[in-house]
Amino acid sequence: MPKERKETMKNSFGSEDIKKLIPQRFPFLMIDRVMEASPEKVVAIKNVTASEQFFKGHFPGQPIMPGVLIIEAMAQTGIILYKQIFPNDKVLFLVSVKSRFSKPVIPGDQMVITVEPIKMMSKMGIFKAVVMIEEHKVAEAEIAFGSQDAKSA
Amino acid sequence: MARSVQEEVLEIVATVIEKNKGEIPLDAHLIQDVGADSMMALEILAALEKKYRIAVPEEKLKEMTTVNKIVQMVMAAKKKNK
């Protein structure tokens, strides 16, 4: 574990340490910083900037962050949650997503993504994710994931 | 009492597996005969834990093969809770 994590109260860490836990990379790394990480809860932030690639086409003249990428941000935060419990397990695959979006995310927003386990097991799990921008909830989801062998078992 | 738990469990199983209740015999093997997979089993487990406020350990997942076996497991866990 990186040293700097011990120095902060709630176990917060930046993108270099995030990359040690999740395999996604630019332009698909959807979280900038982890503010808090424990087996019960992970809070991450994503600063949404006007220079994001996807805004070029989604949509020209009216930039809105695609909902699937908000789910990706939740899923990546979920991997960090999973790694708090099972640090050595390999990458898992998305199994199901139940989601609801209540407000568009636009350039300049800071998404605060909070995930909490519903049920975590070795090789599979379900967690709940909520995305807030300031005091508004913009999206929430229940996400299930598993390894390929869990699925076929 | 036992009957209502059975109905509730069947309802949860049917919702997760996306089948009609009538298509799920109570003693049919959910994975081999009904077409569920172990991820669905996990979703069923999470739904049961929420509904009955019970905690089911990971090892129990393997025993949750039929609706009737799930009902027995839920009843046992509920008893323990009291």
Chai-1 contact restraints between the chains, C-beta under 6 A:
chainA,res_idxA,chainB,res_idxB,connection_type,confidence,min_distance_angstrom,max_distance_angstrom,comment,restraint_id
A,V95,B,M39,contact,1.0,0.0,6.0,A-B,restraint_1
A,I118,B,A46,contact,1.0,0.0,6.0,A-B,restraint_2
A,K119,B,A46,contact,1.0,0.0,6.0,A-B,restraint_3
A,M121,B,E58,contact,1.0,0.0,6.0,A-B,restraint_4
A,M124,B,L42,contact,1.0,0.0,6.0,A-B,restraint_5
A,I126,B,A46,contact,1.0,0.0,6.0,A-B,restraint_6
A,G146,B,M39,contact,1.0,0.0,6.0,A-B,restraint_7
A,A150,B,S38,contact,1.0,0.0,6.0,A-B,restraint_8
A,K151,B,D37,contact,1.0,0.0,6.0,A-B,restraint_9
A,K151,B,M39,contact,1.0,0.0,6.0,A-B,restraint_10
A,A153,B,S38,contact,1.0,0.0,6.0,A-B,restraint_11
